[in-house]
């Protein structure tokens, strides 16, 4: 899987809105129109989050 990058301010707000509390523990792998694909730094768990 591709390496993730630190989320921008707008991406962090979208993650918080989706219920992710600690946004510093998640990295953005893909930023698509309408959704973010994120991966957890430690566990490698992936999630799809709606994006503005």
mmCIF entry with sequence, helices, sheets and N, C-alpha, C, O atoms, coordinates in Angstrom:
data_MODEL
# 
_entry.id   MODEL 
# 
_entity.id                         1 
_entity.type                       polymer 
_entity.pdbx_number_of_molecules   1 
# 
_entity_poly.entity_id                      1 
_entity_poly.type                           'polypeptide(L)' 
_entity_poly.nstd_linkage                   no 
_entity_poly.nstd_monomer                   no 
_entity_poly.pdbx_seq_one_letter_code       
;(UNK)(UNK)(UNK)(UNK)(UNK)(UNK)(UNK)(UNK)(UNK)(UNK)(UNK)(UNK)(UNK)(UNK)(UNK)(UNK)
(UNK)(UNK)(UNK)(UNK)(UNK)(UNK)(UNK)(UNK)(UNK)(UNK)(UNK)(UNK)(UNK)(UNK)(UNK)(UNK)
(UNK)(UNK)(UNK)(UNK)(UNK)(UNK)(UNK)(UNK)(UNK)(UNK)(UNK)(UNK)(UNK)(UNK)(UNK)(UNK)
(UNK)(UNK)(UNK)(UNK)
;
_entity_poly.pdbx_seq_one_letter_code_can   XXXXXXXXXXXXXXXXXXXXXXXXXXXXXXXXXXXXXXXXXXXXXXXXXXXX 
_entity_poly.pdbx_strand_id                 A 
# 
loop_
_entity_poly_seq.entity_id 
_entity_poly_seq.num 
_entity_poly_seq.mon_id 
_entity_poly_seq.hetero 
1 1  UNK n 
1 2  UNK n 
1 3  UNK n 
1 4  UNK n 
1 5  UNK n 
1 6  UNK n 
1 7  UNK n 
1 8  UNK n 
1 9  UNK n 
1 10 UNK n 
1 11 UNK n 
1 12 UNK n 
1 13 UNK n 
1 14 UNK n 
1 15 UNK n 
1 16 UNK n 
1 17 UNK n 
1 18 UNK n 
1 19 UNK n 
1 20 UNK n 
1 21 UNK n 
1 22 UNK n 
1 23 UNK n 
1 24 UNK n 
1 25 UNK n 
1 26 UNK n 
1 27 UNK n 
1 28 UNK n 
1 29 UNK n 
1 30 UNK n 
1 31 UNK n 
1 32 UNK n 
1 33 UNK n 
1 34 UNK n 
1 35 UNK n 
1 36 UNK n 
1 37 UNK n 
1 38 UNK n 
1 39 UNK n 
1 40 UNK n 
1 41 UNK n 
1 42 UNK n 
1 43 UNK n 
1 44 UNK n 
1 45 UNK n 
1 46 UNK n 
1 47 UNK n 
1 48 UNK n 
1 49 UNK n 
1 50 UNK n 
1 51 UNK n 
1 52 UNK n 
# 
_struct_asym.id          A 
_struct_asym.entity_id   1 
# 
loop_
_struct_conf.conf_type_id 
_struct_conf.id 
_struct_conf.pdbx_PDB_helix_id 
_struct_conf.beg_label_comp_id 
_struct_conf.beg_label_asym_id 
_struct_conf.beg_label_seq_id 
_struct_conf.pdbx_beg_PDB_ins_code 
_struct_conf.end_label_comp_id 
_struct_conf.end_label_asym_id 
_struct_conf.end_label_seq_id 
_struct_conf.pdbx_end_PDB_ins_code 
_struct_conf.beg_auth_comp_id 
_struct_conf.beg_auth_asym_id 
_struct_conf.beg_auth_seq_id 
_struct_conf.end_auth_comp_id 
_struct_conf.end_auth_asym_id 
_struct_conf.end_auth_seq_id 
_struct_conf.pdbx_PDB_helix_class 
_struct_conf.details 
_struct_conf.pdbx_PDB_helix_length 
HELX_P HELX_P1 AA1 UNK A 9  ? UNK A 17 ? UNK A 9  UNK A 17 1 ? 9 
HELX_P HELX_P2 AA2 UNK A 23 ? UNK A 25 ? UNK A 23 UNK A 25 5 ? 3 
# 
_struct_conf_type.id          HELX_P 
_struct_conf_type.criteria    ? 
_struct_conf_type.reference   ? 
# 
_struct_sheet.id               AA1 
_struct_sheet.type             ? 
_struct_sheet.number_strands   3 
_struct_sheet.details          ? 
# 
loop_
_struct_sheet_order.sheet_id 
_struct_sheet_order.range_id_1 
_struct_sheet_order.range_id_2 
_struct_sheet_order.offset 
_struct_sheet_order.sense 
AA1 1 2 ? anti-parallel 
AA1 2 3 ? anti-parallel 
# 
loop_
_struct_sheet_range.sheet_id 
_struct_sheet_range.id 
_struct_sheet_range.beg_label_comp_id 
_struct_sheet_range.beg_label_asym_id 
_struct_sheet_range.beg_label_seq_id 
_struct_sheet_range.pdbx_beg_PDB_ins_code 
_struct_sheet_range.end_label_comp_id 
_struct_sheet_range.end_label_asym_id 
_struct_sheet_range.end_label_seq_id 
_struct_sheet_range.pdbx_end_PDB_ins_code 
_struct_sheet_range.beg_auth_comp_id 
_struct_sheet_range.beg_auth_asym_id 
_struct_sheet_range.beg_auth_seq_id 
_struct_sheet_range.end_auth_comp_id 
_struct_sheet_range.end_auth_asym_id 
_struct_sheet_range.end_auth_seq_id 
AA1 1 UNK A 26 ? UNK A 32 ? UNK A 26 UNK A 32 
AA1 2 UNK A 35 ? UNK A 40 ? UNK A 35 UNK A 40 
AA1 3 UNK A 46 ? UNK A 50 ? UNK A 46 UNK A 50 
# 
loop_
_atom_site.group_PDB 
_atom_site.id 
_atom_site.type_symbol 
_atom_site.label_atom_id 
_atom_site.label_alt_id 
_atom_site.label_comp_id 
_atom_site.label_asym_id 
_atom_site.label_entity_id 
_atom_site.label_seq_id 
_atom_site.pdbx_PDB_ins_code 
_atom_site.Cartn_x 
_atom_site.Cartn_y 
_atom_site.Cartn_z 
_atom_site.occupancy 
_atom_site.B_iso_or_equiv 
_atom_site.pdbx_formal_charge 
_atom_site.auth_seq_id 
_atom_site.auth_comp_id 
_atom_site.auth_asym_id 
_atom_site.auth_atom_id 
_atom_site.pdbx_PDB_model_num 
ATOM 1   N N  . UNK A 1 1  ? 0.838   -1.176 0.000  1.00 0.00 ? 1  UNK A N  1 
ATOM 2   C CA . UNK A 1 1  ? 0.000   0.000  0.000  1.00 0.00 ? 1  UNK A CA 1 
ATOM 3   C C  . UNK A 1 1  ? 0.886   1.244  0.000  1.00 0.00 ? 1  UNK A C  1 
ATOM 4   O O  . UNK A 1 1  ? 1.981   1.243  0.562  1.00 0.00 ? 1  UNK A O  1 
ATOM 5   N N  . UNK A 1 2  ? 0.401   2.285  -0.629 1.00 0.00 ? 2  UNK A N  1 
ATOM 6   C CA . UNK A 1 2  ? 1.142   3.536  -0.738 1.00 0.00 ? 2  UNK A CA 1 
ATOM 7   C C  . UNK A 1 2  ? 1.288   4.197  0.629  1.00 0.00 ? 2  UNK A C  1 
ATOM 8   O O  . UNK A 1 2  ? 0.417   4.062  1.489  1.00 0.00 ? 2  UNK A O  1 
ATOM 9   N N  . UNK A 1 3  ? 2.392   4.909  0.823  1.00 0.00 ? 3  UNK A N  1 
ATOM 10  C CA . UNK A 1 3  ? 2.624   5.605  2.090  1.00 0.00 ? 3  UNK A CA 1 
ATOM 11  C C  . UNK A 1 3  ? 1.659   6.775  2.236  1.00 0.00 ? 3  UNK A C  1 
ATOM 12  O O  . UNK A 1 3  ? 1.344   7.454  1.259  1.00 0.00 ? 3  UNK A O  1 
ATOM 13  N N  . UNK A 1 4  ? 1.195   7.004  3.450  1.00 0.00 ? 4  UNK A N  1 
ATOM 14  C CA . UNK A 1 4  ? 0.272   8.097  3.710  1.00 0.00 ? 4  UNK A CA 1 
ATOM 15  C C  . UNK A 1 4  ? 0.990   9.401  3.996  1.00 0.00 ? 4  UNK A C  1 
ATOM 16  O O  . UNK A 1 4  ? 2.183   9.423  4.297  1.00 0.00 ? 4  UNK A O  1 
ATOM 17  N N  . UNK A 1 5  ? 0.231   10.496 3.896  1.00 0.00 ? 5  UNK A N  1 
ATOM 18  C CA . UNK A 1 5  ? 0.762   11.822 4.196  1.00 0.00 ? 5  UNK A CA 1 
ATOM 19  C C  . UNK A 1 5  ? -0.060  12.452 5.310  1.00 0.00 ? 5  UNK A C  1 
ATOM 20  O O  . UNK A 1 5  ? -1.196  12.051 5.563  1.00 0.00 ? 5  UNK A O  1 
ATOM 21  N N  . UNK A 1 6  ? 0.530   13.446 5.973  1.00 0.00 ? 6  UNK A N  1 
ATOM 22  C CA . UNK A 1 6  ? -0.179  14.145 7.040  1.00 0.00 ? 6  UNK A CA 1 
ATOM 23  C C  . UNK A 1 6  ? -1.390  14.871 6.466  1.00 0.00 ? 6  UNK A C  1 
ATOM 24  O O  . UNK A 1 6  ? -1.295  15.478 5.399  1.00 0.00 ? 6  UNK A O  1 
ATOM 25  N N  . UNK A 1 7  ? -2.531  14.817 7.158  1.00 0.00 ? 7  UNK A N  1 
ATOM 26  C CA . UNK A 1 7  ? -3.731  15.488 6.651  1.00 0.00 ? 7  UNK A CA 1 
ATOM 27  C C  . UNK A 1 7  ? -3.646  17.008 6.776  1.00 0.00 ? 7  UNK A C  1 
ATOM 28  O O  . UNK A 1 7  ? -3.035  17.533 7.707  1.00 0.00 ? 7  UNK A O  1 
ATOM 29  N N  . UNK A 1 8  ? -4.270  17.706 5.824  1.00 0.00 ? 8  UNK A N  1 
ATOM 30  C CA . UNK A 1 8  ? -4.362  19.164 5.877  1.00 0.00 ? 8  UNK A CA 1 
ATOM 31  C C  . UNK A 1 8  ? -5.435  19.555 6.888  1.00 0.00 ? 8  UNK A C  1 
ATOM 32  O O  . UNK A 1 8  ? -6.132  18.690 7.420  1.00 0.00 ? 8  UNK A O  1 
ATOM 33  N N  . UNK A 1 9  ? -5.567  20.824 7.149  1.00 0.00 ? 9  UNK A N  1 
ATOM 34  C CA . UNK A 1 9  ? -6.576  21.301 8.093  1.00 0.00 ? 9  UNK A CA 1 
ATOM 35  C C  . UNK A 1 9  ? -7.984  20.933 7.669  1.00 0.00 ? 9  UNK A C  1 
ATOM 36  O O  . UNK A 1 9  ? -8.794  20.513 8.496  1.00 0.00 ? 9  UNK A O  1 
ATOM 37  N N  . UNK A 1 10 ? -8.278  21.085 6.402  1.00 0.00 ? 10 UNK A N  1 
ATOM 38  C CA . UNK A 1 10 ? -9.612  20.752 5.886  1.00 0.00 ? 10 UNK A CA 1 
ATOM 39  C C  . UNK A 1 10 ? -9.872  19.246 5.983  1.00 0.00 ? 10 UNK A C  1 
ATOM 40  O O  . UNK A 1 10 ? -10.986 18.827 6.301  1.00 0.00 ? 10 UNK A O  1 
ATOM 41  N N  . UNK A 1 11 ? -8.856  18.441 5.713  1.00 0.00 ? 11 UNK A N  1 
ATOM 42  C CA . UNK A 1 11 ? -9.002  16.988 5.815  1.00 0.00 ? 11 UNK A CA 1 
ATOM 43  C C  . UNK A 1 11 ? -9.191  16.568 7.270  1.00 0.00 ? 11 UNK A C  1 
ATOM 44  O O  . UNK A 1 11 ? -9.980  15.667 7.553  1.00 0.00 ? 11 UNK A O  1 
ATOM 45  N N  . UNK A 1 12 ? -8.470  17.216 8.204  1.00 0.00 ? 12 UNK A N  1 
ATOM 46  C CA . UNK A 1 12 ? -8.642  16.911 9.632  1.00 0.00 ? 12 UNK A CA 1 
ATOM 47  C C  . UNK A 1 12 ? -10.067 17.213 10.084 1.00 0.00 ? 12 UNK A C  1 
ATOM 48  O O  . UNK A 1 12 ? -10.646 16.441 10.848 1.00 0.00 ? 12 UNK A O  1 
ATOM 49  N N  . UNK A 1 13 ? -10.640 18.324 9.624  1.00 0.00 ? 13 UNK A N  1 
ATOM 50  C CA . UNK A 1 13 ? -12.018 18.666 9.984  1.00 0.00 ? 13 UNK A CA 1 
ATOM 51  C C  . UNK A 1 13 ? -12.993 17.624 9.459  1.00 0.00 ? 13 UNK A C  1 
ATOM 52  O O  . UNK A 1 13 ? -13.945 17.264 10.151 1.00 0.00 ? 13 UNK A O  1 
ATOM 53  N N  . UNK A 1 14 ? -12.765 17.137 8.242  1.00 0.00 ? 14 UNK A N  1 
ATOM 54  C CA . UNK A 1 14 ? -13.620 16.095 7.675  1.00 0.00 ? 14 UNK A CA 1 
ATOM 55  C C  . UNK A 1 14 ? -13.510 14.810 8.493  1.00 0.00 ? 14 UNK A C  1 
ATOM 56  O O  . UNK A 1 14 ? -14.510 14.122 8.698  1.00 0.00 ? 14 UNK A O  1 
ATOM 57  N N  . UNK A 1 15 ? -12.311 14.481 8.959  1.00 0.00 ? 15 UNK A N  1 
ATOM 58  C CA . UNK A 1 15 ? -12.113 13.287 9.774  1.00 0.00 ? 15 UNK A CA 1 
ATOM 59  C C  . UNK A 1 15 ? -12.804 13.433 11.127 1.00 0.00 ? 15 UNK A C  1 
ATOM 60  O O  . UNK A 1 15 ? -13.415 12.481 11.613 1.00 0.00 ? 15 UNK A O  1 
ATOM 61  N N  . UNK A 1 16 ? -12.715 14.609 11.739 1.00 0.00 ? 16 UNK A N  1 
ATOM 62  C CA . UNK A 1 16 ? -13.391 14.854 13.015 1.00 0.00 ? 16 UNK A CA 1 
ATOM 63  C C  . UNK A 1 16 ? -14.900 14.764 12.847 1.00 0.00 ? 16 UNK A C  1 
ATOM 64  O O  . UNK A 1 16 ? -15.590 14.218 13.708 1.00 0.00 ? 16 UNK A O  1 
ATOM 65  N N  . UNK A 1 17 ? -15.418 15.295 11.742 1.00 0.00 ? 17 UNK A N  1 
ATOM 66  C CA . UNK A 1 17 ? -16.854 15.255 11.476 1.00 0.00 ? 17 UNK A CA 1 
ATOM 67  C C  . UNK A 1 17 ? -17.327 13.810 11.325 1.00 0.00 ? 17 UNK A C  1 
ATOM 68  O O  . UNK A 1 17 ? -18.465 13.489 11.664 1.00 0.00 ? 17 UNK A O  1 
ATOM 69  N N  . UNK A 1 18 ? -16.454 12.942 10.817 1.00 0.00 ? 18 UNK A N  1 
ATOM 70  C CA . UNK A 1 18 ? -16.788 11.532 10.626 1.00 0.00 ? 18 UNK A CA 1 
ATOM 71  C C  . UNK A 1 18 ? -16.639 10.716 11.909 1.00 0.00 ? 18 UNK A C  1 
ATOM 72  O O  . UNK A 1 18 ? -16.957 9.527  11.923 1.00 0.00 ? 18 UNK A O  1 
ATOM 73  N N  . UNK A 1 19 ? -16.154 11.347 13.000 1.00 0.00 ? 19 UNK A N  1 
ATOM 74  C CA . UNK A 1 19 ? -16.087 10.655 14.279 1.00 0.00 ? 19 UNK A CA 1 
ATOM 75  C C  . UNK A 1 19 ? -14.704 10.181 14.690 1.00 0.00 ? 19 UNK A C  1 
ATOM 76  O O  . UNK A 1 19 ? -14.574 9.458  15.677 1.00 0.00 ? 19 UNK A O  1 
ATOM 77  N N  . UNK A 1 20 ? -13.673 10.567 13.963 1.00 0.00 ? 20 UNK A N  1 
ATOM 78  C CA . UNK A 1 20 ? -12.309 10.181 14.333 1.00 0.00 ? 20 UNK A CA 1 
ATOM 79  C C  . UNK A 1 20 ? -11.775 11.232 15.289 1.00 0.00 ? 20 UNK A C  1 
ATOM 80  O O  . UNK A 1 20 ? -11.629 12.398 14.922 1.00 0.00 ? 20 UNK A O  1 
ATOM 81  N N  . UNK A 1 21 ? -11.482 10.818 16.519 1.00 0.00 ? 21 UNK A N  1 
ATOM 82  C CA . UNK A 1 21 ? -11.098 11.767 17.568 1.00 0.00 ? 21 UNK A CA 1 
ATOM 83  C C  . UNK A 1 21 ? -9.667  12.252 17.429 1.00 0.00 ? 21 UNK A C  1 
ATOM 84  O O  . UNK A 1 21 ? -9.417  13.457 17.416 1.00 0.00 ? 21 UNK A O  1 
ATOM 85  N N  . UNK A 1 22 ? -8.726  11.325 17.326 1.00 0.00 ? 22 UNK A N  1 
ATOM 86  C CA . UNK A 1 22 ? -7.312  11.695 17.298 1.00 0.00 ? 22 UNK A CA 1 
ATOM 87  C C  . UNK A 1 22 ? -6.812  11.676 15.854 1.00 0.00 ? 22 UNK A C  1 
ATOM 88  O O  . UNK A 1 22 ? -6.348  10.647 15.364 1.00 0.00 ? 22 UNK A O  1 
ATOM 89  N N  . UNK A 1 23 ? -6.910  12.812 15.185 1.00 0.00 ? 23 UNK A N  1 
ATOM 90  C CA . UNK A 1 23 ? -6.551  12.879 13.766 1.00 0.00 ? 23 UNK A CA 1 
ATOM 91  C C  . UNK A 1 23 ? -5.049  12.795 13.535 1.00 0.00 ? 23 UNK A C  1 
ATOM 92  O O  . UNK A 1 23 ? -4.620  12.557 12.407 1.00 0.00 ? 23 UNK A O  1 
ATOM 93  N N  . UNK A 1 24 ? -4.241  12.983 14.571 1.00 0.00 ? 24 UNK A N  1 
ATOM 94  C CA . UNK A 1 24 ? -2.786  12.904 14.412 1.00 0.00 ? 24 UNK A CA 1 
ATOM 95  C C  . UNK A 1 24 ? -2.309  11.467 14.228 1.00 0.00 ? 24 UNK A C  1 
ATOM 96  O O  . UNK A 1 24 ? -1.188  11.243 13.773 1.00 0.00 ? 24 UNK A O  1 
ATOM 97  N N  . UNK A 1 25 ? -3.142  10.501 14.573 1.00 0.00 ? 25 UNK A N  1 
ATOM 98  C CA . UNK A 1 25 ? -2.783  9.092  14.440 1.00 0.00 ? 25 UNK A CA 1 
ATOM 99  C C  . UNK A 1 25 ? -3.122  8.528  13.058 1.00 0.00 ? 25 UNK A C  1 
ATOM 100 O O  . UNK A 1 25 ? -2.823  7.365  12.787 1.00 0.00 ? 25 UNK A O  1 
ATOM 101 N N  . UNK A 1 26 ? -3.738  9.323  12.178 1.00 0.00 ? 26 UNK A N  1 
ATOM 102 C CA . UNK A 1 26 ? -4.178  8.852  10.868 1.00 0.00 ? 26 UNK A CA 1 
ATOM 103 C C  . UNK A 1 26 ? -3.451  9.594  9.758  1.00 0.00 ? 26 UNK A C  1 
ATOM 104 O O  . UNK A 1 26 ? -3.161  10.784 9.886  1.00 0.00 ? 26 UNK A O  1 
ATOM 105 N N  . UNK A 1 27 ? -3.155  8.891  8.669  1.00 0.00 ? 27 UNK A N  1 
ATOM 106 C CA . UNK A 1 27 ? -2.492  9.461  7.500  1.00 0.00 ? 27 UNK A CA 1 
ATOM 107 C C  . UNK A 1 27 ? -3.403  9.308  6.279  1.00 0.00 ? 27 UNK A C  1 
ATOM 108 O O  . UNK A 1 27 ? -4.137  8.326  6.169  1.00 0.00 ? 27 UNK A O  1 
ATOM 109 N N  . UNK A 1 28 ? -3.356  10.271 5.375  1.00 0.00 ? 28 UNK A N  1 
ATOM 110 C CA . UNK A 1 28 ? -4.187  10.250 4.174  1.00 0.00 ? 28 UNK A CA 1 
ATOM 111 C C  . UNK A 1 28 ? -3.430  9.525  3.059  1.00 0.00 ? 28 UNK A C  1 
ATOM 112 O O  . UNK A 1 28 ? -2.324  9.916  2.684  1.00 0.00 ? 28 UNK A O  1 
ATOM 113 N N  . UNK A 1 29 ? -4.050  8.460  2.537  1.00 0.00 ? 29 UNK A N  1 
ATOM 114 C CA . UNK A 1 29 ? -3.455  7.691  1.451  1.00 0.00 ? 29 UNK A CA 1 
ATOM 115 C C  . UNK A 1 29 ? -3.962  8.220  0.110  1.00 0.00 ? 29 UNK A C  1 
ATOM 116 O O  . UNK A 1 29 ? -3.181  8.414  -0.822 1.00 0.00 ? 29 UNK A O  1 
ATOM 117 N N  . UNK A 1 30 ? -5.292  8.454  0.015  1.00 0.00 ? 30 UNK A N  1 
ATOM 118 C CA . UNK A 1 30 ? -5.899  8.968  -1.206 1.00 0.00 ? 30 UNK A CA 1 
ATOM 119 C C  . UNK A 1 30 ? -6.923  10.021 -0.846 1.00 0.00 ? 30 UNK A C  1 
ATOM 120 O O  . UNK A 1 30 ? -7.676  9.869  0.116  1.00 0.00 ? 30 UNK A O  1 
ATOM 121 N N  . UNK A 1 31 ? -6.946  11.096 -1.627 1.00 0.00 ? 31 UNK A N  1 
ATOM 122 C CA . UNK A 1 31 ? -7.948  12.136 -1.457 1.00 0.00 ? 31 UNK A CA 1 
ATOM 123 C C  . UNK A 1 31 ? -8.750  12.212 -2.747 1.00 0.00 ? 31 UNK A C  1 
ATOM 124 O O  . UNK A 1 31 ? -8.339  12.861 -3.709 1.00 0.00 ? 31 UNK A O  1 
ATOM 125 N N  . UNK A 1 32 ? -9.892  11.546 -2.756 1.00 0.00 ? 32 UNK A N  1 
ATOM 126 C CA . UNK A 1 32 ? -10.751 11.510 -3.930 1.00 0.00 ? 32 UNK A CA 1 
ATOM 127 C C  . UNK A 1 32 ? -11.875 12.529 -3.797 1.00 0.00 ? 32 UNK A C  1 
ATOM 128 O O  . UNK A 1 32 ? -12.105 13.076 -2.718 1.00 0.00 ? 32 UNK A O  1 
ATOM 129 N N  . UNK A 1 33 ? -12.569 12.778 -4.895 1.00 0.00 ? 33 UNK A N  1 
ATOM 130 C CA . UNK A 1 33 ? -13.723 13.673 -4.868 1.00 0.00 ? 33 UNK A CA 1 
ATOM 131 C C  . UNK A 1 33 ? -14.804 13.041 -3.987 1.00 0.00 ? 33 UNK A C  1 
ATOM 132 O O  . UNK A 1 33 ? -15.399 12.030 -4.361 1.00 0.00 ? 33 UNK A O  1 
ATOM 133 N N  . UNK A 1 34 ? -15.055 13.632 -2.829 1.00 0.00 ? 34 UNK A N  1 
ATOM 134 C CA . UNK A 1 34 ? -16.120 13.144 -1.964 1.00 0.00 ? 34 UNK A CA 1 
ATOM 135 C C  . UNK A 1 34 ? -15.700 12.166 -0.884 1.00 0.00 ? 34 UNK A C  1 
ATOM 136 O O  . UNK A 1 34 ? -16.515 11.847 -0.018 1.00 0.00 ? 34 UNK A O  1 
ATOM 137 N N  . UNK A 1 35 ? -14.458 11.670 -0.888 1.00 0.00 ? 35 UNK A N  1 
ATOM 138 C CA . UNK A 1 35 ? -14.033 10.758 0.172  1.00 0.00 ? 35 UNK A CA 1 
ATOM 139 C C  . UNK A 1 35 ? -12.518 10.772 0.358  1.00 0.00 ? 35 UNK A C  1 
ATOM 140 O O  . UNK A 1 35 ? -11.759 11.110 -0.551 1.00 0.00 ? 35 UNK A O  1 
ATOM 141 N N  . UNK A 1 36 ? -12.110 10.396 1.560  1.00 0.00 ? 36 UNK A N  1 
ATOM 142 C CA . UNK A 1 36 ? -10.693 10.255 1.898  1.00 0.00 ? 36 UNK A CA 1 
ATOM 143 C C  . UNK A 1 36 ? -10.433 8.802  2.253  1.00 0.00 ? 36 UNK A C  1 
ATOM 144 O O  . UNK A 1 36 ? -11.244 8.178  2.938  1.00 0.00 ? 36 UNK A O  1 
ATOM 145 N N  . UNK A 1 37 ? -9.331  8.264  1.803  1.00 0.00 ? 37 UNK A N  1 
ATOM 146 C CA . UNK A 1 37 ? -8.885  6.943  2.224  1.00 0.00 ? 37 UNK A CA 1 
ATOM 147 C C  . UNK A 1 37 ? -7.747  7.183  3.197  1.00 0.00 ? 37 UNK A C  1 
ATOM 148 O O  . UNK A 1 37 ? -6.706  7.727  2.828  1.00 0.00 ? 37 UNK A O  1 
ATOM 149 N N  . UNK A 1 38 ? -7.951  6.769  4.458  1.00 0.00 ? 38 UNK A N  1 
ATOM 150 C CA . UNK A 1 38 ? -6.965  7.034  5.501  1.00 0.00 ? 38 UNK A CA 1 
ATOM 151 C C  . UNK A 1 38 ? -6.476  5.724  6.109  1.00 0.00 ? 38 UNK A C  1 
ATOM 152 O O  . UNK A 1 38 ? -7.168  4.707  6.074  1.00 0.00 ? 38 UNK A O  1 
ATOM 153 N N  . UNK A 1 39 ? -5.265  5.771  6.667  1.00 0.00 ? 39 UNK A N  1 
ATOM 154 C CA . UNK A 1 39 ? -4.666  4.589  7.288  1.00 0.00 ? 39 UNK A CA 1 
ATOM 155 C C  . UNK A 1 39 ? -4.109  4.995  8.653  1.00 0.00 ? 39 UNK A C  1 
ATOM 156 O O  . UNK A 1 39 ? -3.552  6.082  8.805  1.00 0.00 ? 39 UNK A O  1 
ATOM 157 N N  . UNK A 1 40 ? -4.264  4.115  9.643  1.00 0.00 ? 40 UNK A N  1 
ATOM 158 C CA . UNK A 1 40 ? -3.762  4.377  10.987 1.00 0.00 ? 40 UNK A CA 1 
ATOM 159 C C  . UNK A 1 40 ? -2.254  4.173  11.013 1.00 0.00 ? 40 UNK A C  1 
ATOM 160 O O  . UNK A 1 40 ? -1.742  3.217  10.429 1.00 0.00 ? 40 UNK A O  1 
ATOM 161 N N  . UNK A 1 41 ? -1.544  5.068  11.689 1.00 0.00 ? 41 UNK A N  1 
ATOM 162 C CA . UNK A 1 41 ? -0.073  5.022  11.735 1.00 0.00 ? 41 UNK A CA 1 
ATOM 163 C C  . UNK A 1 41 ? 0.463   3.725  12.330 1.00 0.00 ? 41 UNK A C  1 
ATOM 164 O O  . UNK A 1 41 ? 1.410   3.146  11.798 1.00 0.00 ? 41 UNK A O  1 
ATOM 165 N N  . UNK A 1 42 ? -0.128  3.271  13.415 1.00 0.00 ? 42 UNK A N  1 
ATOM 166 C CA . UNK A 1 42 ? 0.420   2.132  14.156 1.00 0.00 ? 42 UNK A CA 1 
ATOM 167 C C  . UNK A 1 42 ? -0.145  0.790  13.701 1.00 0.00 ? 42 UNK A C  1 
ATOM 168 O O  . UNK A 1 42 ? 0.611   -0.160 13.498 1.00 0.00 ? 42 UNK A O  1 
ATOM 169 N N  . UNK A 1 43 ? -1.462  0.700  13.540 1.00 0.00 ? 43 UNK A N  1 
ATOM 170 C CA . UNK A 1 43 ? -2.100  -0.587 13.278 1.00 0.00 ? 43 UNK A CA 1 
ATOM 171 C C  . UNK A 1 43 ? -2.219  -0.930 11.804 1.00 0.00 ? 43 UNK A C  1 
ATOM 172 O O  . UNK A 1 43 ? -2.310  -2.106 11.452 1.00 0.00 ? 43 UNK A O  1 
ATOM 173 N N  . UNK A 1 44 ? -2.220  0.089  10.924 1.00 0.00 ? 44 UNK A N  1 
ATOM 174 C CA . UNK A 1 44 ? -2.386  -0.161 9.502  1.00 0.00 ? 44 UNK A CA 1 
ATOM 175 C C  . UNK A 1 44 ? -3.833  -0.291 9.071  1.00 0.00 ? 44 UNK A C  1 
ATOM 176 O O  . UNK A 1 44 ? -4.106  -0.574 7.905  1.00 0.00 ? 44 UNK A O  1 
ATOM 177 N N  . UNK A 1 45 ? -4.769  -0.088 9.995  1.00 0.00 ? 45 UNK A N  1 
ATOM 178 C CA . UNK A 1 45 ? -6.197  -0.166 9.690  1.00 0.00 ? 45 UNK A CA 1 
ATOM 179 C C  . UNK A 1 45 ? -6.568  0.949  8.710  1.00 0.00 ? 45 UNK A C  1 
ATOM 180 O O  . UNK A 1 45 ? -6.125  2.086  8.870  1.00 0.00 ? 45 UNK A O  1 
ATOM 181 N N  . UNK A 1 46 ? -7.384  0.626  7.691  1.00 0.00 ? 46 UNK A N  1 
ATOM 182 C CA . UNK A 1 46 ? -7.799  1.632  6.716  1.00 0.00 ? 46 UNK A CA 1 
ATOM 183 C C  . UNK A 1 46 ? -9.277  1.953  6.884  1.00 0.00 ? 46 UNK A C  1 
ATOM 184 O O  . UNK A 1 46 ? -10.063 1.109  7.315  1.00 0.00 ? 46 UNK A O  1 
ATOM 185 N N  . UNK A 1 47 ? -9.644  3.187  6.538  1.00 0.00 ? 47 UNK A N  1 
ATOM 186 C CA . UNK A 1 47 ? -11.035 3.635  6.584  1.00 0.00 ? 47 UNK A CA 1 
ATOM 187 C C  . UNK A 1 47 ? -11.293 4.562  5.416  1.00 0.00 ? 47 UNK A C  1 
ATOM 188 O O  . UNK A 1 47 ? -10.383 5.220  4.911  1.00 0.00 ? 47 UNK A O  1 
ATOM 189 N N  . UNK A 1 48 ? -12.558 4.605  4.989  1.00 0.00 ? 48 UNK A N  1 
ATOM 190 C CA . UNK A 1 48 ? -13.002 5.584  4.005  1.00 0.00 ? 48 UNK A CA 1 
ATOM 191 C C  . UNK A 1 48 ? -13.867 6.593  4.733  1.00 0.00 ? 48 UNK A C  1 
ATOM 192 O O  . UNK A 1 48 ? -14.813 6.224  5.430  1.00 0.00 ? 48 UNK A O  1 
ATOM 193 N N  . UNK A 1 49 ? -13.539 7.875  4.571  1.00 0.00 ? 49 UNK A N  1 
ATOM 194 C CA . UNK A 1 49 ? -14.218 8.953  5.280  1.00 0.00 ? 49 UNK A CA 1 
ATOM 195 C C  . UNK A 1 49 ? -14.813 9.903  4.252  1.00 0.00 ? 49 UNK A C  1 
ATOM 196 O O  . UNK A 1 49 ? -14.128 10.274 3.300  1.00 0.00 ? 49 UNK A O  1 
ATOM 197 N N  . UNK A 1 50 ? -16.090 10.314 4.418  1.00 0.00 ? 50 UNK A N  1 
ATOM 198 C CA . UNK A 1 50 ? -16.657 11.302 3.487  1.00 0.00 ? 50 UNK A CA 1 
ATOM 199 C C  . UNK A 1 50 ? -15.914 12.625 3.576  1.00 0.00 ? 50 UNK A C  1 
ATOM 200 O O  . UNK A 1 50 ? -15.538 13.067 4.661  1.00 0.00 ? 50 UNK A O  1 
ATOM 201 N N  . UNK A 1 51 ? -15.709 13.250 2.427  1.00 0.00 ? 51 UNK A N  1 
ATOM 202 C CA . UNK A 1 51 ? -14.976 14.509 2.334  1.00 0.00 ? 51 UNK A CA 1 
ATOM 203 C C  . UNK A 1 51 ? -15.913 15.567 1.761  1.00 0.00 ? 51 UNK A C  1 
ATOM 204 O O  . UNK A 1 51 ? -16.828 15.250 1.001  1.00 0.00 ? 51 UNK A O  1 
ATOM 205 N N  . UNK A 1 52 ? -15.684 16.807 2.125  1.00 0.00 ? 52 UNK A N  1 
ATOM 206 C CA . UNK A 1 52 ? -16.539 17.896 1.651  1.00 0.00 ? 52 UNK A CA 1 
ATOM 207 C C  . UNK A 1 52 ? -16.498 18.050 0.160  1.00 0.00 ? 52 UNK A C  1 
ATOM 208 O O  . UNK A 1 52 ? -17.167 18.925 -0.389 1.00 0.00 ? 52 UNK A O  1 
# 
